[in-house]
């Protein structure tokens, strides 16, 4: 049996989101006689019901209103295509959607319990190993019972050594030892688990700040990433978590898990729009290969698959008839921004 590509898994994983979101959008657009204000009002409601925030919804609708007039859109498929173009533009982050390439690298993983933080660590480690990099784990979540043991199990599965202390130990002491162990063994990437105690935000902030200072002092040559792990199934609660963690640490990326089990995948659009934090990985299954770097164009293709044109070579055949509708791109003499 042929192995499924990630794009196929992504399309399948977004089935619930696509049915939830695109079903509403298609119904609104295809039943509209003139793509006027009544349609735009109904579209606004459909987007909000698809777990897209009010602010992001208004941005999509306002841009679409301008594009319908500017491009003279007369067909439902063209309107749907333009909605896709707008969404694709929103989820393309100017800061890039990949891990920093510099080595050695220290990654702090943050997020509340139950989001898939530990399994995401294992999947990222697996991916890095496939790229020929060496990886080590630091079990710095000493607050949650058995967190270190759980990480050790995953470490054994993917062949990654784990630096840990006893339950209740100082997390920064674990980071200290892990930094020195990674340096001594010539490890490329050190991935550090952390506690997710949003209910004691001040303690969490102090803890993360202390760990960050330890890394700066003990491993100053290392590049840094701080990745927030969010469960897509929580929908708009993920926005609240992103807001709160943004207040206590400098996030460099988001890992969005469990997209395959929810109809709330539209939350990706709001996350990309609301925060200057790129979505770096998305998960659509349990297998190690099912956590992949986030590709905005691929996500938009999968989300709209079966409803409007989704193949990029087909888009090229449109000879530029439709575009993202950004005025500043028209006025800019330089190259257009591409998804990284």
N, C-alpha and C positions, 0 to 999 in steps of 0.2 A: 504493500500500500504506500503510495507516494506521500512524502512528508508535506504537511501544509506549510505554505509560506506565512510569515508573520502578517502580511497584508490580508491574507485570507482569514487568519485568526482574528485580526482586528475587525474586519467586516462582520464576522460572526459574533465577535464579542460586543460589538456596538448594535446588535440587532434590537435589543430592548430600547436603547436610546433612540435608534433610528425610527422604530415604530412609534415611540412616544413623541419624539420631536418632529420628525419629518412628516409623519402622518398628519399632524395638526397643520404644519406649514403648507404642505401640498393642498390640503383641503381648502385652506384660506385662499391661496393663490389661484388655484384652478377653478374655484367657484366665483372669482371676482370678474365682473364684466369689463372693468376699466382700470384696475390697479390704482384706484383713487384712495381717498382718506378712509373710507369705510374698510377697505382691505388692510390698510396700514394699521388701523386700530385693532382689527381682528388679529393681525400678525403679531402685534405687540402682546396681546393676551396669550397667544400660542407660545411665544418665546418665553414669557414669564412662567407659564405652566410647565415649561421644559427645563426648569431649574437654571435659567439664565437671569441674572440680576436685572433690576429695573434700569440701572445706569447703562449696562451693556446693551440691554434691549433697546433703549432709546437711541443709542449710538447706531445700532444696526438699522433701525427703522428710519432714522433721519437720513442716514447715508443712502438707503434704498430709495427714499422719496426723491432725493436729488438725482440719483442715477437713472431712475425711470424717466424723468424729464430730460436729463442731459443726453441719454443714449436713445431716447425714443422707444423704449421697450414696449412691445405690443403683444408678445406671446408669453404664456405662462412659463414655458420652459426657460425662456430668457430671463424672466424675473427670478425663477428658482436658481438659475446659474449665477445670477448676480448676488443673491443671498449667500451662496456658497463662496463666491469671491470675497465678499466682505468678511465673512467668518474666517476664511483662510488667512486674510490679511491680519485680522485681530489676533489670531493665535500664533502668528509668526513673531518671535521676539528678537529685537535688535541686538540683544546680548548673546544670542546663540543658544542652542539647546543641547549642547554636549558638555561633558566633563572637561575641565581644563586639562590640556595635554601634558602639562609640566609634571615631572617626577623628581623627587618623591612627592607623593600627594597624601594629605590627611583629609578624610571625609568624616564630618560629624553628622550622624543620623539623628534627627529629632522628630517628635510626633507623639501623639497620645497613644496609650495602649490600645491594641486591637486594630490598628490601621494596616498592619502587615510590615512593620518596621524591620523585624528580625529576618523574615523571609526575603524582604527586599535586599537586605544586606547580603544574604547568601546569593541571590540572583545577580546582583551587581558584581560580587566577587567572581562568580562563575564566568560572567561576561569578560571581566578584566583578565582572567586566566586564559580565556580563549584568545585574547589579544597578545598573550605571551608575558603578561605582567604577574609579579608575585604579590600576594595579598596577606594581610594579617588583620585579625579582629581584636578590638579592645572591648571588654565587657564592662563598660562604665555605667550601666544601669544597675546600680547596687541597691536601689530602693525597692524594686519589685521582686518578690520572692521567686526564685528559680529562673530569673532572667538570664543569668550567666550560664546556667546549665542548658537552657534552651539554645543559647548562642553556640555553646560547645557542640551540641548535637549537629547543628547546621555546619559548624566548622569541620566536623568529621566527615559529613556528607560531601562537602566540596573540597576537602583537603586543605583547609586554612587553619593555621595555628591561632589559638585564642589566649590572650593575656587577661587574667581575671584575678580578683581578690575575693574575700568572703562577703556574704550578704551584709549590707549595712556599712561597708567600708567607704572610705572617701573616694568618690568617683575620680577626682583629680589625681589621686595617687595611682589609680589604674592607668590613667592617661600618661602619667609620668613614666611608669614602667614600660608601657607599650611603646612610647616614643623612643626610649633607649633600646628596647628590644628590636624595633624596626630598623633603627640605625645600625645596630650591631650585626643584624642578619642581612642587611642590604635589601630590605623589603621595598617594593615600588609603591604600594598603596596600603595605608593603614586606615581601616574603617572602624569608627568608634560608635558603639551603641550608647544611648543616653536615656535618662528617665524622662517620662512625659507627664510631669505633674502640673498641669495648667491650673488645678485648684489651689496650688500654692505658688502662684506666679513669681512672687519675689524670691522664693527659695530657688526656683528653676532658673531665674535670671542670674542670680548670684553663682549658681552651680555652673551654668554654661560659660559665664564670664571667666570664672576661675579656670575651667578646663581650657578655654581658649588662650588664656595667659600662659598656662603650662606649655601648650604646644608652641606658642611664640618664643618662649624662653628656652625650651629644651630641643626644639626641632625647627629653628628659624629658617632653614633652607627649604622647608617643605611648602609646596603649594597647598591651598586650602579650598575646601568646599563644605558648605553646610546645607544639607538636603532635608527638606520637610516632607515626611511621608503622610499622605492623605488618602483616606478611603473614599473612592468615588461614590459609593452607595450612601454616604452621609449627605450628599447633595449640598445644600446651602450651608450646612454646618461646617463643611470644609472651608468655606470662606471665613467663618468665625475663627476657626483654628489657625488659618493662615495669618489673619490679622493679629491674633494674640501672640503667636510665635515670632512674627515680624517685630513685635514690640520688645521682645526679650533677646533677640539675636539677629545677626546679619545673615539672612538667608541668601544662598546663591542659586538654589534650584528647588523644584518640587518633584516628588515621585508620586504619581497618582496610581493607586492600586485598585484591583477588583472592578475594572470597567466592564468585564464580561458578565457580571452578575447584577447589573443595575440598569434602570432606565434613566438614570440621572447623569449620564456622561456629558451632557451639555454644560456641566459645571466647569469643564476644561476651558470653555470660551470665556466665562466670567473670571476664572483664575488668571488667564493670560491677559485679560483686559484690565483688571483691577490692580494687579500688582506688577511691579517692575522685576518680577522673578520668573525666569523661564521654567516651563515644565520640561524636565530633562528625561524622565523615564515614565512609561505607562505600562501597566500590567493587565493582561487579558487572559490569564489562565494560571494553572498551578505549576506547569513545567518550568525548568530553569530558563528556557529560551523565551518564555512568555512575558518577560520584562524586557522591554526594548527602548532604545533612545526614541524620544518623541519627535516625529516628523510631522510638522503642521500640514503640509500638502497631503501627505498620506492619510492623516486623520480626517481631513476634510473630504478626501475622495471616499474613504470608507463610510463616513457619516452620511454622505449623499448618494452612495452607491445604489443604483436601481431607481433613483428618482430624477436625477439630472445627469448630464455627461460627467463621468468621473475619471476617464483616462486622460492623462496629460497630453498624449499625442493627439487626441481628439480635440482638446482645447486649442492646440496649436493651429488646427485646421480652421478655426474661427477667424484667423487672420486679424486678431486684435479687436474684434467687434465689441468684446466685453472686457472690462478691466476692473481693478479694485476700487476705482472711483475716488482716489485720493488726489485732491487738487495739487498738493505740494509735489507729487510725483510728476505731474504734467509740467510744472514750472522748473523742475530741477534738471539741469543739463547733464548731471552725472548719471551713472547707471542706477537702475532701480534696485531696491533692496530685495535680496533673495533670502529664502529660508535657508538656515544653515543646517 
